[in-house]
Amino acid sequence: MNKILLIIRREYITRVRKKIFLIITLLAPLSIGLITMLPVFLLEYSVEEEKIALYDESGIFSGQMQNSQNVIFGTINTADVPYDSLKKNYAGSGFSGILRVPQDFTIDQPGNVEYFSNEQLGLMTQESIADQMNELLRQKRMKEANISPEIMEKLNAPVHIVQADQTLSTAGTSMVLGYIMGFMIYIVMLTYGMMVMRGVMEEKTNRIAEVIISSVKPFQLMMGKIIGIALVGLTQFLIWIILSGLILSVLKGFYSEDISQLENISSVSNKSGDLNMSEMANFIVDLDKLPLGLIAVGFLFFFLAGYMLYASIFAAIGAAAGEEGDQSLAFIATVPI
């Protein structure tokens, strides 16, 4: 038993002291925190404020476009300012671009609206402007057809399906998290399994095993190597869990107002039918509802169970392989995973 502990100690200390282990262990939680809080960051900083000159030759939208948090409209009098002159001097007037509605643009036959600028207009800003213009056109068409907004709202009332059992309301988030955790187990088992195989092959190639076997049994050597590398993986996972919890707690405290906005967006978008925004907001909010402690324990259990099985297979492949080229046999072991 003491010999197995010595082998475990050697495998563990040798691998934990490597720089690549320290780099990956410290960078992974930071990456998880950044990816988790990326939607909040984009919500606050991704869209820059745009001041747009509205040059409406049709007169349909003049004075009716509403400013938003990121877009400010300035209506230009088309009778006083020629379009060619505005194109040359719009930047000097403080505008970032010109939104031109042509004269042949009508309510019944709307055409294209031209945006002129030296910079590309963001996709979210384009969609926001287009949605507002489409809504104004819809209201004008309803008015011409003598349809009241109340009747139109009743006609467009959507149907929503909600989960009756609140304990199952996070099923979508659980499924996504399950796929992510399963993929992580696959990558980790493959990484540490290959580590066992390479270690066996190195000792075999350098004839270290011949010296070691003279003092320990093959079973003791294999168990010491497998358990030692498993402890390396467990150490890495425990550090990841602790650091990830600390980083996410700090970020959630710093962006608590934005996360509450996402919760509001989730409830509002469920009513308005904005499914994409609802899914994104719900995914972030539902993470807090999941039993993350139980998930972590289950992840460690399945990692250890799978690792002990496949590390033994990889060790057997490493012992049977005659040269580096024979490592391709490891592909056979990865198929069941």
C-alpha positions in Angstrom: 0.0 0.0 0.0 2.9 2.4 0.8 4.3 1.8 -2.7 1.0 2.8 -4.3 1.0 5.9 -2.2 4.5 6.8 -3.3 3.6 6.4 -7.0 0.4 8.5 -6.4 2.5 11.2 -4.7 5.1 11.2 -7.5 2.4 11.4 -10.3 0.4 14.1 -8.5 3.3 16.4 -7.5 5.0 16.1 -10.9 2.0 17.2 -12.8 0.6 19.8 -10.5 3.9 21.7 -10.5 3.8 22.2 -14.3 3.2 25.7 -15.6 0.5 24.6 -18.1 -1.5 23.1 -15.2 -1.4 26.4 -13.3 -2.3 28.4 -16.4 -5.3 26.3 -17.4 -6.5 26.1 -13.8 -6.5 29.8 -13.3 -7.7 30.9 -16.7 -10.7 28.6 -17.0 -12.9 30.1 -14.2 -12.1 33.6 -15.5 -13.3 32.5 -19.0 -16.5 31.0 -17.5 -17.3 34.2 -15.6 -16.7 36.3 -18.7 -18.9 34.1 -21.0 -21.7 34.0 -18.4 -21.8 37.8 -18.0 -21.2 38.5 -21.7 -24.9 39.2 -22.4 -25.0 41.7 -19.5 -21.9 43.4 -20.8 -23.4 43.6 -24.3 -26.6 44.9 -23.0 -24.8 47.9 -21.4 -21.9 48.7 -23.6 -22.3 47.1 -27.1 -24.6 49.7 -28.6 -23.3 53.2 -29.1 -25.5 56.3 -29.2 -26.4 57.4 -32.7 -27.7 60.8 -33.7 -29.5 60.4 -37.1 -30.8 63.1 -39.4 -34.3 62.2 -40.6 -34.7 63.5 -44.2 -38.3 62.5 -45.0 -39.3 63.6 -48.5 -42.6 61.7 -48.2 -43.7 63.4 -44.9 -45.0 60.2 -43.4 -42.5 60.0 -40.6 -41.6 63.6 -40.0 -41.9 64.5 -36.3 -43.2 61.0 -35.4 -40.0 59.0 -34.9 -39.4 58.5 -31.1 -35.9 58.8 -29.6 -34.6 55.7 -27.8 -31.8 55.2 -25.4 -29.3 54.6 -28.3 -30.9 56.6 -31.2 -31.7 60.3 -31.3 -33.5 61.6 -34.4 -33.2 65.1 -35.8 -35.9 66.0 -38.4 -34.5 68.0 -41.3 -36.8 70.4 -43.2 -36.5 69.1 -46.8 -37.8 72.4 -48.3 -34.9 74.4 -46.8 -32.0 71.9 -47.0 -31.1 70.1 -50.2 -30.2 66.5 -49.8 -26.8 66.8 -51.6 -25.9 69.7 -49.3 -26.9 67.7 -46.2 -24.7 64.8 -47.4 -21.7 67.0 -47.4 -22.3 68.7 -44.0 -24.2 66.2 -41.8 -21.1 65.3 -39.8 -20.5 69.0 -39.0 -24.0 69.3 -37.7 -23.4 66.5 -35.2 -25.2 63.7 -37.0 -23.7 60.3 -37.5 -25.8 59.5 -40.5 -28.8 60.4 -42.7 -32.0 58.4 -42.9 -33.6 59.4 -46.2 -37.2 58.5 -47.0 -37.8 59.0 -50.8 -40.7 61.0 -52.1 -42.3 58.0 -53.8 -42.5 56.2 -50.5 -46.2 55.6 -49.7 -48.2 53.9 -47.0 -49.6 51.3 -49.4 -46.4 50.8 -51.4 -43.4 51.4 -49.1 -40.1 51.1 -50.8 -36.5 51.1 -49.5 -35.3 53.7 -46.9 -31.8 54.8 -47.5 -29.2 55.3 -44.8 -26.1 57.4 -45.7 -23.1 57.4 -43.4 -19.3 56.9 -43.4 -19.8 54.2 -40.7 -21.8 51.0 -40.7 -25.0 51.1 -38.8 -25.3 48.4 -36.2 -27.7 45.5 -36.8 -29.6 46.1 -33.5 -30.0 49.8 -34.4 -31.2 48.9 -37.9 -33.8 46.5 -36.5 -34.9 49.1 -33.9 -35.4 51.8 -36.5 -37.1 49.4 -39.0 -39.5 48.1 -36.3 -40.5 51.7 -35.3 -41.1 52.7 -38.9 -43.1 49.5 -39.5 -45.2 50.1 -36.4 -46.0 53.7 -37.6 -47.0 52.4 -41.0 -49.2 49.8 -39.4 -51.0 52.4 -37.3 -51.5 54.7 -40.3 -53.0 51.8 -42.3 -55.3 50.9 -39.5 -56.5 54.5 -39.3 -57.2 54.6 -43.0 -59.2 51.3 -42.7 -61.1 52.7 -39.7 -59.7 49.9 -37.4 -59.2 51.0 -33.9 -56.0 50.1 -32.1 -58.0 48.2 -29.4 -59.5 45.9 -32.1 -56.2 45.3 -33.7 -54.6 44.5 -30.3 -57.3 41.8 -29.8 -56.7 40.4 -33.2 -52.9 40.1 -32.6 -53.2 38.7 -29.1 -50.7 35.8 -28.9 -51.0 32.5 -27.2 -48.2 31.5 -24.7 -47.6 28.0 -23.3 -46.2 28.1 -19.7 -44.9 25.3 -17.6 -47.6 24.4 -14.9 -45.0 22.7 -12.7 -42.6 25.4 -11.6 -39.9 22.9 -10.7 -39.7 22.0 -14.4 -39.6 25.6 -15.7 -35.8 25.4 -16.0 -35.9 22.3 -18.2 -34.5 24.1 -21.2 -31.6 25.6 -19.2 -31.0 22.2 -17.5 -30.8 20.5 -20.9 -28.3 23.0 -22.2 -26.2 22.7 -19.1 -26.4 19.0 -19.3 -24.9 19.0 -22.8 -22.2 21.4 -21.7 -21.3 19.2 -18.7 -21.4 16.0 -20.8 -19.0 17.6 -23.4 -16.7 18.7 -20.5 -16.6 15.1 -19.1 -15.8 13.8 -22.6 -12.9 16.3 -23.1 -11.5 15.8 -19.5 -11.7 12.0 -19.7 -10.0 12.0 -23.1 -7.3 14.5 -21.9 -6.4 12.6 -18.6 -6.8 9.2 -20.3 -4.3 10.2 -22.9 -2.1 11.5 -20.1 -2.1 8.0 -18.5 -1.4 6.4 -21.9 1.5 8.7 -22.6 3.0 8.2 -19.2 2.9 4.4 -19.6 4.5 4.6 -23.0 7.2 7.0 -21.8 8.2 4.7 -19.0 8.1 1.8 -21.3 10.2 3.5 -23.9 12.8 4.8 -21.4 12.9 1.4 -19.7 11.9 3.1 -16.4 9.2 0.5 -16.0 11.7 -2.3 -15.9 13.4 -0.7 -12.9 10.2 0.1 -11.1 8.6 -3.3 -11.6 11.6 -4.9 -9.9 10.3 -3.2 -6.7 6.5 -2.9 -7.2 3.9 -5.1 -8.8 2.3 -4.0 -12.2 -1.1 -3.6 -10.6 0.4 -1.3 -8.0 2.1 0.8 -10.7 -1.1 1.0 -12.8 -3.3 2.0 -9.8 -0.8 4.5 -8.5 -0.6 6.2 -11.9 -4.3 6.2 -12.5 -5.2 7.5 -9.0 -2.4 10.1 -9.1 -3.7 11.6 -12.3 -7.3 11.4 -11.1 -6.3 13.5 -8.1 -4.8 16.0 -10.4 -8.1 16.3 -12.2 -10.0 16.5 -8.9 -7.7 19.3 -7.7 -8.3 21.2 -10.9 -12.1 20.8 -10.7 -12.2 21.9 -7.0 -10.2 25.0 -7.8 -12.4 25.7 -10.8 -15.6 25.4 -8.7 -14.3 27.6 -5.9 -12.9 30.3 -8.2 -15.9 30.2 -10.5 -18.2 30.7 -7.5 -16.2 33.7 -6.3 -15.9 35.3 -9.7 -19.6 34.9 -10.5 -20.6 36.3 -7.0 -18.5 39.4 -7.6 -19.8 39.9 -11.1 -23.4 39.4 -10.1 -23.0 41.9 -7.3 -21.4 44.4 -9.6 -24.0 43.9 -12.3 -27.0 43.3 -10.0 -29.0 46.1 -11.6 -28.4 44.8 -15.1 -29.4 41.2 -14.1 -32.7 42.6 -12.7 -33.2 44.3 -16.0 -32.7 40.9 -17.7 -35.4 39.5 -15.4 -37.7 42.3 -16.4 -36.9 41.7 -20.1 -37.7 38.1 -19.6 -41.2 38.8 -18.2 -42.0 41.5 -20.7 -40.7 39.5 -23.7 -42.9 36.6 -22.7 -45.9 38.8 -23.0 -44.8 40.5 -26.2 -43.7 37.3 -28.0 -40.0 38.2 -28.3 -38.8 34.6 -27.9 -35.1 35.2 -28.6 -34.7 37.8 -25.9 -36.8 35.7 -23.5 -34.6 32.6 -24.0 -31.4 34.6 -23.5 -32.7 36.3 -20.3 -34.3 33.2 -18.9 -31.2 31.1 -19.4 -29.2 33.5 -17.2 -31.9 33.9 -14.6 -32.6 30.1 -14.5 -29.0 29.4 -13.6 -29.6 30.6 -10.1 -32.6 28.3 -9.8 -30.6 25.1 -10.5 -29.1 23.0 -7.7 -25.5 23.8 -8.7 -24.1 22.1 -5.7 -25.8 18.8 -6.6 -24.8 19.2 -10.2 -21.1 19.7 -9.2 -21.3 16.5 -7.0 -22.8 14.5 -9.8 -20.3 15.8 -12.3 -17.4 14.7 -10.0 -19.0 11.3 -9.5 -19.5 10.6 -13.2 -16.0 12.0 -13.9 -14.4 9.6 -11.4 -16.5 6.6 -12.5 -15.8 7.2 -16.2 -12.2 8.1 -15.7 -11.4 4.9 -13.7 -12.8 2.9 -16.5 -11.3 4.6 -19.5 -8.0 5.4 -17.8 -7.5 1.6 -17.3 -8.3 1.1 -21.0 -5.8 3.8 -22.1 -3.2 2.4 -19.7 -3.6 -1.0 -21.4 -3.3 0.5 -24.8 -0.2 2.3 -23.7 1.3 -0.9 -22.4 0.4 -2.8 -25.6 1.6 -0.1 -28.0 5.0 -0.7 -29.4 5.7 2.8 -30.7 4.3 6.3 -30.9 2.3 5.4 -34.1 0.4 2.8 -32.2 -1.4 5.5 -30.2 -3.9 5.6 -33.0 -5.4 2.6 -31.2 -6.8 5.1 -28.6 -9.4 6.0 -31.1 -11.1 2.6 -30.5 -11.4 3.5 -26.8 -13.0 6.9 -27.5 -15.8 5.5 -29.7 -18.0 4.4 -26.7 -17.5 7.8 -25.0 
